[in-house]
Amino acid sequence: MKPSIGRTVIVRAAIAQSNGAQVAPAVITRVHDADDTGGLVNTTAFPDCAPPVAVTSIHVYPSQEAADRAVGPGGYAAWWPERV
């Protein structure tokens, strides 16, 4: 999917960690560079039991598995939420 303002992603970043969670939902607030496989975006993350926080210049990947392959399981990344 191509990132655009207002879309929801899942982010993994140190500042997204709250209440034991390693990831948080986030809304894309700016798209720096994007194509059909992802891109570089700014987001506002909504950690559990914490105020919103900016997570900027983060790459969006098609899935968590793709993010883990690209940056490792602990690296900063964003990916599209799983559709159920």
C-alpha positions as a Markdown table, in Angstrom:
| # | Residue | x | y | z |
|---|---|---|---|---|
| 1 | Met | 0.0 | 0.0 | 0.0 |
| 2 | Lys | 1.1 | 3.5 | -0.6 |
| 3 | Pro | 1.4 | 5.7 | 2.5 |
| 4 | Ser | -0.8 | 8.8 | 2.7 |
| 5 | Ile | -1.8 | 11.3 | 5.4 |
| 6 | Gly | -4.4 | 10.0 | 7.8 |
| 7 | Arg | -3.7 | 6.3 | 7.2 |
| 8 | Thr | -3.1 | 4.1 | 10.3 |
| 9 | Val | 0.1 | 2.1 | 10.8 |
| 10 | Ile | 1.7 | 0.2 | 13.6 |
| 11 | Val | 5.1 | 1.6 | 14.9 |
| 12 | Arg | 7.9 | 0.1 | 16.8 |
| 13 | Ala | 10.1 | 2.7 | 18.4 |
| 14 | Ala | 11.5 | 3.3 | 21.9 |
| 15 | Ile | 9.2 | 6.3 | 22.4 |
| 16 | Ala | 6.2 | 4.1 | 21.5 |
| 17 | Gln | 6.8 | 1.7 | 24.4 |
| 18 | Ser | 4.4 | 2.2 | 27.2 |
| 19 | Asn | 2.7 | -0.1 | 29.7 |
| 20 | Gly | 4.9 | -3.0 | 28.5 |
| 21 | Ala | 3.9 | -2.7 | 24.9 |
| 22 | Gln | 6.6 | -2.8 | 22.2 |
| 23 | Val | 4.4 | -1.3 | 19.5 |
| 24 | Ala | 1.7 | 1.3 | 19.2 |
| 25 | Pro | -0.9 | 2.4 | 16.6 |
| 26 | Ala | 0.0 | 5.6 | 14.8 |
| 27 | Val | -1.5 | 8.0 | 12.2 |
| 28 | Ile | 0.6 | 9.2 | 9.3 |
| 29 | Thr | 0.9 | 13.0 | 9.5 |
| 30 | Arg | 3.4 | 13.6 | 6.6 |
| 31 | Val | 4.7 | 11.6 | 3.7 |
| 32 | His | 8.3 | 12.3 | 2.7 |
| 33 | Asp | 8.8 | 9.7 | 0.1 |
| 34 | Ala | 6.4 | 6.9 | -0.9 |
| 35 | Asp | 5.8 | 4.2 | -3.5 |
| 36 | Asp | 3.5 | 1.2 | -3.7 |
| 37 | Thr | 5.7 | -0.9 | -1.3 |
| 38 | Gly | 6.1 | 1.7 | 1.5 |
| 39 | Gly | 8.0 | 4.9 | 2.1 |
| 40 | Leu | 9.4 | 7.4 | 4.7 |
| 41 | Val | 6.8 | 9.1 | 6.9 |
| 42 | Asn | 6.1 | 11.1 | 10.0 |
| 43 | Thr | 3.5 | 9.7 | 12.4 |
| 44 | Thr | 1.8 | 10.5 | 15.7 |
| 45 | Ala | 1.8 | 7.3 | 17.8 |
| 46 | Phe | -0.7 | 6.5 | 20.5 |
| 47 | Pro | 1.0 | 4.4 | 23.2 |
| 48 | Asp | -1.1 | 2.5 | 25.7 |
| 49 | Cys | -1.7 | 4.6 | 28.8 |
| 50 | Ala | 0.5 | 7.5 | 27.6 |
| 51 | Pro | 0.0 | 10.7 | 25.7 |
| 52 | Pro | 0.5 | 10.8 | 21.9 |
| 53 | Val | 4.1 | 11.2 | 20.7 |
| 54 | Ala | 5.7 | 12.1 | 17.4 |
| 55 | Val | 7.6 | 9.3 | 15.6 |
| 56 | Thr | 9.3 | 10.9 | 12.6 |
| 57 | Ser | 11.2 | 9.9 | 9.6 |
| 58 | Ile | 10.3 | 6.2 | 9.9 |
| 59 | His | 10.1 | 3.7 | 7.1 |
| 60 | Val | 6.8 | 1.9 | 6.4 |
| 61 | Tyr | 7.0 | -1.8 | 5.4 |
| 62 | Pro | 4.3 | -4.0 | 4.0 |
| 63 | Ser | 4.2 | -6.2 | 7.1 |
| 64 | Gln | 5.9 | -6.7 | 10.5 |
| 65 | Glu | 7.9 | -9.6 | 9.0 |
| 66 | Ala | 9.2 | -7.3 | 6.2 |
| 67 | Ala | 10.2 | -4.7 | 8.9 |
| 68 | Asp | 12.0 | -7.4 | 10.9 |
| 69 | Arg | 13.9 | -8.5 | 7.8 |
| 70 | Ala | 14.9 | -4.9 | 7.0 |
| 71 | Val | 15.8 | -3.4 | 10.4 |
| 72 | Gly | 15.8 | -6.4 | 12.8 |
| 73 | Pro | 13.2 | -7.2 | 15.4 |
| 74 | Gly | 14.1 | -4.3 | 17.6 |
| 75 | Gly | 14.6 | -1.6 | 15.0 |
| 76 | Tyr | 12.5 | 1.4 | 14.4 |
| 77 | Ala | 9.9 | 0.7 | 11.8 |
| 78 | Ala | 6.2 | 1.0 | 10.8 |
| 79 | Trp | 4.0 | -1.4 | 9.0 |
| 80 | Trp | 0.4 | -1.8 | 7.9 |
| 81 | Pro | -1.9 | -3.4 | 10.4 |
| 82 | Glu | -3.0 | -7.0 | 9.8 |
| 83 | Arg | -6.5 | -7.1 | 8.3 |
| 84 | Val | -8.7 | -9.6 | 10.0 |
